[in-house]
Amino acid sequence: MNIINTRPSDEGSYTKPKGPIDPIDPIVQQVAHELGVTLGADSTARANGSVGGEITKRLVAIGLQKMSGSISPQPDPWKVLH
């Protein structure tokens, strides 16, 4: 996963490192936005970790529903818990 906001730019603000796009980045950004968390080195571990925790909760819910046969094979994981 690409790390967000870790490389200082010329203006002193932080920018995302360039490189291949990780397919999970949009999911991380969406969940962070929903939780009101600004990801990065200047955020607390608790704030950054809350994003990972929420993603894990959603993925577990999808897995449980798949095992019970109550959802289709390709659900929208971000609508499961809403």
Backbone as JSON Lines, residues from 0, in Angstrom:
{"i":0,"aa":"M","n":[0.85,-1.17,0.0],"ca":[0.0,0.0,0.0],"c":[0.89,1.23,0.0]}
{"i":1,"aa":"N","n":[0.55,2.21,-0.8],"ca":[1.29,3.46,-0.79],"c":[1.02,4.2,0.5]}
{"i":2,"aa":"I","n":[2.04,4.79,1.06],"ca":[1.87,5.58,2.27],"c":[1.49,6.99,1.85]}
{"i":3,"aa":"I","n":[0.59,7.58,2.58],"ca":[0.05,8.88,2.2],"c":[0.68,9.97,3.06]}
{"i":4,"aa":"N","n":[0.95,11.09,2.43],"ca":[1.43,12.29,3.13],"c":[2.72,12.05,3.91]}
{"i":5,"aa":"T","n":[3.75,11.51,3.26],"ca":[4.99,11.27,3.99],"c":[6.2,11.97,3.4]}
{"i":6,"aa":"R","n":[6.1,12.53,2.23],"ca":[7.25,13.18,1.61],"c":[7.03,14.7,1.59]}
{"i":7,"aa":"P","n":[7.9,15.47,2.26],"ca":[7.71,16.91,2.24],"c":[7.89,17.46,0.83]}
{"i":8,"aa":"S","n":[7.03,18.37,0.44],"ca":[7.19,19.04,-0.85],"c":[8.0,20.31,-0.63]}
{"i":9,"aa":"D","n":[8.23,21.06,-1.69],"ca":[9.01,22.3,-1.58],"c":[8.32,23.31,-0.68]}
{"i":10,"aa":"E","n":[7.0,23.28,-0.62],"ca":[6.27,24.25,0.19],"c":[6.19,23.86,1.65]}
{"i":11,"aa":"G","n":[6.7,22.69,2.01],"ca":[6.64,22.26,3.4],"c":[5.42,21.42,3.71]}
{"i":12,"aa":"S","n":[4.48,21.31,2.77],"ca":[3.34,20.44,2.99],"c":[3.73,19.02,2.58]}
{"i":13,"aa":"Y","n":[2.85,18.09,2.77],"ca":[3.16,16.7,2.47],"c":[2.39,16.22,1.26]}
{"i":14,"aa":"T","n":[3.04,15.41,0.44],"ca":[2.41,14.87,-0.75],"c":[2.59,13.37,-0.8]}
{"i":15,"aa":"K","n":[1.74,12.72,-1.56],"ca":[1.8,11.27,-1.7],"c":[2.98,10.89,-2.59]}
{"i":16,"aa":"P","n":[3.76,9.88,-2.19],"ca":[4.86,9.43,-3.04],"c":[4.34,8.91,-4.37]}
{"i":17,"aa":"K","n":[5.13,9.13,-5.43],"ca":[4.75,8.64,-6.74],"c":[5.11,7.16,-6.85]}
{"i":18,"aa":"G","n":[4.38,6.43,-7.63],"ca":[4.65,5.02,-7.81],"c":[3.4,4.32,-8.29]}
{"i":19,"aa":"P","n":[3.44,3.0,-8.36],"ca":[2.26,2.27,-8.83],"c":[1.08,2.49,-7.89]}
{"i":20,"aa":"I","n":[-0.09,2.52,-8.47],"ca":[-1.3,2.73,-7.68],"c":[-1.71,1.41,-7.05]}
{"i":21,"aa":"D","n":[-1.88,1.44,-5.75],"ca":[-2.34,0.25,-5.03],"c":[-3.86,0.22,-5.11]}
{"i":22,"aa":"P","n":[-4.45,-0.91,-5.5],"ca":[-5.9,-0.97,-5.65],"c":[-6.67,-0.7,-4.37]}
{"i":23,"aa":"I","n":[-6.05,-0.83,-3.22],"ca":[-6.76,-0.59,-1.97],"c":[-6.75,0.9,-1.59]}
{"i":24,"aa":"D","n":[-5.89,1.7,-2.2],"ca":[-5.81,3.12,-1.86],"c":[-7.15,3.84,-1.92]}
{"i":25,"aa":"P","n":[-7.95,3.66,-2.98],"ca":[-9.24,4.35,-3.0],"c":[-10.15,3.93,-1.84]}
{"i":26,"aa":"I","n":[-10.07,2.68,-1.45],"ca":[-10.88,2.19,-0.33],"c":[-10.43,2.86,0.96]}
{"i":27,"aa":"V","n":[-9.12,2.91,1.16],"ca":[-8.57,3.55,2.36],"c":[-8.98,5.01,2.4]}
{"i":28,"aa":"Q","n":[-8.87,5.69,1.27],"ca":[-9.24,7.11,1.22],"c":[-10.72,7.31,1.5]}
{"i":29,"aa":"Q","n":[-11.56,6.43,0.95],"ca":[-13.01,6.55,1.16],"c":[-13.36,6.36,2.63]}
{"i":30,"aa":"V","n":[-12.81,5.33,3.26],"ca":[-13.11,5.07,4.67],"c":[-12.56,6.2,5.54]}
{"i":31,"aa":"A","n":[-11.36,6.68,5.24],"ca":[-10.79,7.79,6.0],"c":[-11.7,9.01,5.9]}
{"i":32,"aa":"H","n":[-12.19,9.28,4.71],"ca":[-13.09,10.42,4.51],"c":[-14.38,10.23,5.32]}
{"i":33,"aa":"E","n":[-14.96,9.03,5.26],"ca":[-16.19,8.75,6.01],"c":[-15.98,8.93,7.51]}
{"i":34,"aa":"L","n":[-14.79,8.58,8.0],"ca":[-14.51,8.7,9.44],"c":[-13.97,10.08,9.82]}
{"i":35,"aa":"G","n":[-13.71,10.92,8.83],"ca":[-13.16,12.24,9.11],"c":[-11.71,12.21,9.54]}
{"i":36,"aa":"V","n":[-10.96,11.22,9.05],"ca":[-9.56,11.04,9.43],"c":[-8.67,11.53,8.29]}
{"i":37,"aa":"T","n":[-7.67,12.35,8.63],"ca":[-6.65,12.74,7.67],"c":[-5.47,11.81,7.88]}
{"i":38,"aa":"L","n":[-5.21,10.94,6.92],"ca":[-4.14,9.96,7.05],"c":[-2.78,10.62,6.87]}
{"i":39,"aa":"G","n":[-1.79,10.08,7.53],"ca":[-0.43,10.55,7.32],"c":[0.41,10.49,8.56]}
{"i":40,"aa":"A","n":[1.66,10.87,8.38],"ca":[2.63,10.8,9.47],"c":[2.29,11.76,10.61]}
{"i":41,"aa":"D","n":[1.57,12.83,10.31],"ca":[1.24,13.8,11.35],"c":[-0.02,13.43,12.13]}
{"i":42,"aa":"S","n":[-0.71,12.38,11.71],"ca":[-1.9,11.91,12.43],"c":[-1.49,10.92,13.51]}
{"i":43,"aa":"T","n":[-2.35,10.73,14.48],"ca":[-2.04,9.78,15.54],"c":[-2.21,8.35,15.03]}
{"i":44,"aa":"A","n":[-1.54,7.43,15.69],"ca":[-1.68,6.02,15.35],"c":[-3.13,5.58,15.55]}
{"i":45,"aa":"R","n":[-3.78,6.12,16.55],"ca":[-5.19,5.77,16.82],"c":[-6.07,6.21,15.65]}
{"i":46,"aa":"A","n":[-5.85,7.41,15.13],"ca":[-6.66,7.89,14.01],"c":[-6.39,7.06,12.76]}
{"i":47,"aa":"N","n":[-5.12,6.85,12.44],"ca":[-4.78,6.04,11.27],"c":[-5.28,4.61,11.43]}
{"i":48,"aa":"G","n":[-5.15,4.05,12.63],"ca":[-5.58,2.68,12.89],"c":[-7.09,2.5,12.81]}
{"i":49,"aa":"S","n":[-7.83,3.56,13.09],"ca":[-9.29,3.45,13.02],"c":[-9.75,3.15,11.6]}
{"i":50,"aa":"V","n":[-9.0,3.63,10.62],"ca":[-9.34,3.36,9.22],"c":[-9.15,1.87,8.93]}
{"i":51,"aa":"G","n":[-8.01,1.32,9.32],"ca":[-7.76,-0.11,9.12],"c":[-8.77,-0.96,9.87]}
{"i":52,"aa":"G","n":[-9.13,-0.54,11.06],"ca":[-10.12,-1.28,11.84],"c":[-11.48,-1.3,11.18]}
{"i":53,"aa":"E","n":[-11.87,-0.17,10.62],"ca":[-13.17,-0.1,9.94],"c":[-13.17,-0.95,8.68]}
{"i":54,"aa":"I","n":[-12.07,-0.93,7.93],"ca":[-11.98,-1.77,6.73],"c":[-12.08,-3.24,7.13]}
{"i":55,"aa":"T","n":[-11.38,-3.62,8.2],"ca":[-11.43,-5.0,8.67],"c":[-12.85,-5.4,9.06]}
{"i":56,"aa":"K","n":[-13.56,-4.53,9.79],"ca":[-14.94,-4.83,10.18],"c":[-15.81,-5.08,8.95]}
{"i":57,"aa":"R","n":[-15.65,-4.24,7.94],"ca":[-16.47,-4.39,6.74],"c":[-16.13,-5.68,5.99]}
{"i":58,"aa":"L","n":[-14.85,-6.0,5.9],"ca":[-14.45,-7.22,5.2],"c":[-14.93,-8.47,5.94]}
{"i":59,"aa":"V","n":[-14.88,-8.44,7.27],"ca":[-15.38,-9.57,8.05],"c":[-16.89,-9.72,7.84]}
{"i":60,"aa":"A","n":[-17.61,-8.62,7.84],"ca":[-19.06,-8.68,7.61],"c":[-19.37,-9.28,6.25]}
{"i":61,"aa":"I","n":[-18.61,-8.88,5.23],"ca":[-18.81,-9.44,3.89],"c":[-18.53,-10.93,3.9]}
{"i":62,"aa":"G","n":[-17.43,-11.34,4.53],"ca":[-17.08,-12.75,4.6],"c":[-18.15,-13.57,5.29]}
{"i":63,"aa":"L","n":[-18.67,-13.06,6.39],"ca":[-19.73,-13.78,7.11],"c":[-20.99,-13.9,6.27]}
{"i":64,"aa":"Q","n":[-21.33,-12.83,5.57],"ca":[-22.52,-12.89,4.72],"c":[-22.31,-13.84,3.55]}
{"i":65,"aa":"K","n":[-21.11,-13.86,2.98],"ca":[-20.83,-14.8,1.89],"c":[-20.96,-16.24,2.38]}
{"i":66,"aa":"M","n":[-20.43,-16.5,3.57],"ca":[-20.48,-17.85,4.12],"c":[-21.92,-18.29,4.38]}
{"i":67,"aa":"S","n":[-22.77,-17.35,4.74],"ca":[-24.17,-17.69,5.0],"c":[-24.99,-17.72,3.72]}
{"i":68,"aa":"G","n":[-24.39,-17.28,2.6],"ca":[-25.09,-17.29,1.32],"c":[-26.1,-16.18,1.17]}
{"i":69,"aa":"S","n":[-25.99,-15.13,1.98],"ca":[-27.01,-14.09,1.95],"c":[-26.68,-12.93,1.02]}
{"i":70,"aa":"I","n":[-25.51,-12.96,0.36],"ca":[-25.2,-11.89,-0.57],"c":[-24.62,-12.48,-1.84]}
{"i":71,"aa":"S","n":[-24.62,-11.67,-2.91],"ca":[-24.07,-12.11,-4.19],"c":[-22.55,-12.17,-4.1]}
{"i":72,"aa":"P","n":[-21.89,-12.85,-5.04],"ca":[-20.43,-13.0,-4.99],"c":[-19.65,-11.7,-5.07]}
{"i":73,"aa":"Q","n":[-20.18,-10.65,-5.68],"ca":[-19.45,-9.4,-5.83],"c":[-20.2,-8.23,-5.19]}
{"i":74,"aa":"P","n":[-20.29,-8.17,-3.87],"ca":[-21.03,-7.09,-3.22],"c":[-20.23,-5.8,-3.22]}
{"i":75,"aa":"D","n":[-20.91,-4.71,-2.98],"ca":[-20.23,-3.45,-2.75],"c":[-19.88,-3.43,-1.26]}
{"i":76,"aa":"P","n":[-18.59,-3.61,-0.9],"ca":[-18.23,-3.76,0.51],"c":[-18.5,-2.52,1.35]}
{"i":77,"aa":"W","n":[-18.72,-1.4,0.72],"ca":[-18.88,-0.17,1.5],"c":[-20.34,0.14,1.77]}
{"i":78,"aa":"K","n":[-21.24,-0.68,1.23],"ca":[-22.66,-0.5,1.53],"c":[-23.17,-1.55,2.5]}
{"i":79,"aa":"V","n":[-22.33,-2.53,2.83],"ca":[-22.74,-3.64,3.68],"c":[-23.15,-3.18,5.06]}
{"i":80,"aa":"L","n":[-22.39,-2.28,5.64],"ca":[-22.65,-1.88,7.03],"c":[-23.4,-0.56,7.15]}
{"i":81,"aa":"H","n":[-23.89,-0.04,6.05],"ca":[-24.59,1.24,6.12],"c":[-26.07,1.04,6.09]}
